[in-house]
Amino acid sequence: MDSLFVAAASLIAGILLRLSGRLPEHSNRVMAGVVIQFCVPPVAFLAARNMPLTAEILLPGSMAWIIFAGGALFFGLGARVLGLSRQTFGCLMLAGGMSNTIFIGLPMIEAFYGPQYSFVAFLCDNPGTSIVLAVPGVLLASHLTDHSHGHANGHANGRTDGQAESAGAAMAGALKRMLLFPPFQALVLGLLLRPVPLPDWVLAGLSRIGATLVPLSLLTVGFGLSLRLPGAKAKPLALGLVYKLILAPALIWLVAAKGFGNTGPVAQVTVFEAAMPPMVLGAILATDSGLDPELAALLVGIGTALSFVTLPLWHWLLA
């Protein structure tokens, strides 16, 4: 309960700090940098030293790809039934088809399951969410943006060549970002140093630095949280949140139980990660691409707030 209290108090404190105006308007960007550069790497390093190197890590590594593929089917059908535009479909895919695996997923795993399972968040993010966003996510955004602005041009061959070049550039960019991402570097270093005994004071010190992750990351999320009434966006908003907060984790549970034959702790935490709210970076990509920016903001804001109700329920169900 104390970890859950810290998580809730940090989120509320971030909201109150933004409303009070005690910090500059874009302070959450600075805080986000501190979290990624300072708080997360020690957690990643310690997670790499302690995580099991067995076949069960394949499930969290594939989680994001499964959710994205499931989202393509669900949102495609939903868009057809509700008569949604291609732009709204793209927004649902980019925001509602991916989990917020680090900024909310990692601290919530620590709060509900303990730091010994934090490695699941990194496995869900590095080979999963980050690559899904950078490759199929970027290609989808590019395709829908080109279609909406240049459909009348009819340069089919040029688009095909451009998409092939875009795929290669997206993959290269994704690999570069992953290699230069401090948490990934810490994860690799932790794996390389697994056989090396380290002094207890080093490990204890890294653990204490990593303990700042939950309050600072959720303080950052709370500071940037913006809630508004959905209005005309109620139907696509409901479609996105029902999939992201309910159906996506149910899909991963089904894959874990039937496909991998695994319902142990790692599988449960992977399902818990799948239940995280819509991805902020995915919503940013949708906004930058002109794919229903209003819906993107609603999915992140309302989805994040609702997740503080749905995540405890998923934890209870999984237990």
N, C-alpha and C positions, 0 to 999 in steps of 0.2 A: 504493500500500500504506500510506503514512503516514496518509492520510485514513481508511482502513478501520481502522487501528490506533487512531486517535483516537476513532472511533465506538465500537468495541468496548470500549476502556479506559474511556470515559465511562459507558457502560451498566453495566459491571461495578462501577465506582466508586460509582455510585448505589445499586446493590444492596448493596454492602458498607457504605455509610454508613447505610442503613436497618437492616441487621442489627446493626451495631455500636452503634446508639443514640446516635451522636455529634451528631445533629441532632434537633430536635423532630419529633414524629410526623408532622405535616402540612406539613413544610417543602417538599414537592414542589408544594404549591399556591402558595406564595410564589415558588418558582423558575419555575413555569409563568407567573406574571404577569410576571416579569422577562423571560422569553423573548419573550412576546407584545408587551410594551410597549417593550422596549429592543433585543433582538437581531434580531427579524424585520423591523421597519420599514426599517432601512438596506438589508437584502437585497432587500426588495420594491421600494424606490426604485431601486436599481441595476438590478434585473431589468427594471423598466419602461422604463428608458432604453435597454436593450440588446436587448430581445426583438424578434423580427421581427413586423411588423404585416401578416401575410399570411393566406391562407385556412387554412394548416396549424394555426393556433391554435384552429380550430373543434373539432378532435379532443379536446384536453385539456379544453376547455370543456364538452363533452358526455359525458366519460368517466363521471362519477358517475351520470348519468341512465341510461346504458346498463347499468352494473353493477347498479343498483337494479332495473331492469326485468328483467334476466337473473336476478337473485336471486329475484324474485317467482315466476318460472316454475320455477326449480330447487328452491327451498325449498318451494314449493307442492306439487310432485310428490313431493319427499322426505318431507314431512310426511304426505302421503296414504299413501305406501308403508310408512313406519315407524310410522304411527299416532300422530304427535306432536300435542300440544295446540295450540290457537290461540295460547296465550301463548308457547309455545316457537317457533312459527312467527314470531310478532312479534319475539321476541328475535333470531332468526337474521336477519331482515330488517334490523333497526336496527343490529346490531353487525356481522354478517357481510356485509351488503349495501352497506357503505360503507367507504372506505379512510381510514386515518389519514394524511391528506395533508400536514399541517403538522408536527406534533411528531416524526413519524418520516420521513414522505415527504420533507420539505424537506432535513433534514440528510443523509439517505441519497442524495438526488440530488447534493448537493454532494460527498459522499464518493466516489461512484462515477462521476459524469459531470462534475463541476466546477460552479462557481458560475454559469457562463454559461448553464446550463439551469435555474436555479432558478425562472425565470419560469413554467415548466411547472407547478410545484407550486401557484403562485397561481392559474393559470388552471383547474387541476383543483379548487381549493378554492372560490374566490369565486362564480363562476356555477354551480358544480357541487355539491360535497359540502355546503357550508353551506346552500344553498337546498333540496337534497334532504332534508336532516335537518329543516329548519325547516318545510317544507310537507308533502310526502307522508309524511315520517317522523312528524311530530307528528300528522297526521291518522290515520295507521295506528295509532299508539299510543293515540290517543283512541278510535278505533272499537273496537279490541280490548278496551280497558279498560271502555268502556261496555257492550259486548256481554257481558263476563264478569260484570259487576256488576248490570246493569239489563236483561237480556234479557227478564225476565218482565214488565216494565212495559208493553211493547207500544206505547209512544208513538212510532210510526213517523214521523209528521209532525214531531213535536218534534225527533227525532233528525236528520231531514233538514235542518230549519232550523238546528239547532245546528251541524251539520257545515258548512253553508254559511258561517255566522258564524265558525266555527273556522278555515275555510280563509282567509277574509279577514283575520282577526286574525293567523294564522300568517304570511301573506305580508307584512303590514305589519310584524310583529315581525322577520321575517327581513331585510327591507330596512333597517329601523332599525339592527339589529345590524351589518349589513354596512357601512353608511355610517359607523358609529361605531367600527368595528374598525380599530385603528391600522395593521396591515399593509395593509388596503385603502386607507386614506387615503394611506399612503406610495406605494402603487402608482399611484393617481390623480395624485398630485403628480409622480411620476417621469414619467408620460406627458405631463403638461402642460409639464414643463420639458425635454422631449427636445430642442427646438430651441435651448435656452439653453446656451451653453458654461459649464461650471463649472470652478473652479480645480482643478488636479490634487490639491492637498492636501485639498480637501473630499472628492473621490471616493476618494482613498486612505484618508482617515480613516473614511469610512463603510464601506469595505471591511474595515478592521481591526475595527470594531465588529461587523460582520456575521460576522466569523470566529469570534466567540464562540458563534454559533448551534449548531453541531454539538455541541461538548462540553456546553454547558448544557442543551440540549433533551434529549439522550440521558441525561445525568445525572438529569434530572427524570423521564424515563420509567423508568430503572432504579430510582430511589428508590421509585416507586409500583408497581413490578412485584410481583405476588403469584402464585406458582405453587402449585397443589394438584392432587391426583389427581382425574380426572374422575368415577370411580365410575359411578353410574347414568346420568350425562350423556354417556357416551362416544360413543354413536351420534349424537346431535344435534351434539355438539362436532366430531366427524369430518366431519359433513355441512357445517357452517359453515366449517371450516378448509380443506377440499378446495375448496370454491367460492372462498373469499376469496384463498387463496394460490396456487391453480393454475388453476381454471377461469375466474375473472374476468379475470386478465391475458391468458389465452388468447383469451377473447372479444374483448377490446379489440384484440389483435393481429389477429384475424380482421376486425374492423370497419375497422381502419386499413388493412390490406392490400387487402381486397375492396371496402369501402365508400368509403373516402377515397382509395384508390390511393396510399398514402403509407407507406413503411417507413423513412423517414429518421430522423435523430437525435431530432427532436421527437416523432415517433410512438413511437420506442423508449423514450424517457423517460416518455411517457404510459403505455405498457404497464407500465413499471417502477413507476409510481405506483399503477397498478391492482393490483399485487402486494403492496402494503403491507398490514400486519395490520389486523384489525378496528378500527373507529373507537371511540375512548374515549368521546366524547360520545354516540354512538349507544347504547353499552352503558349509559351513565348514564341516558339517556332510558328505555331498557327497564327498568332497575332501578327508577326512580322510578314507572313505570307498572305495576309488578308483573308484568312480562312475563319470567318465568323469570330472576330476578336471579342465581341460582347459575350458570346457563349463561353469562350476560353476562360475569361475572367470569372464567370459564374461557376464553371466547373471546378476551378481551383479553390475559390473562396468558400462556396457552400460545401463542396466535397471535403475540404479540410476540416471544416467545423463539424460536419456530420460524422467524420471518421472517429471523432472522440467519443461517439456513441457506438458506432458499429465495431470498432476494433476491440473494445472490452467484450462485446458479444461474441465475436469470433474467437477470442482467447478462451472464453467460457465454453463455447461449443467444441473447440479443439481439445480442450482438457477433458 
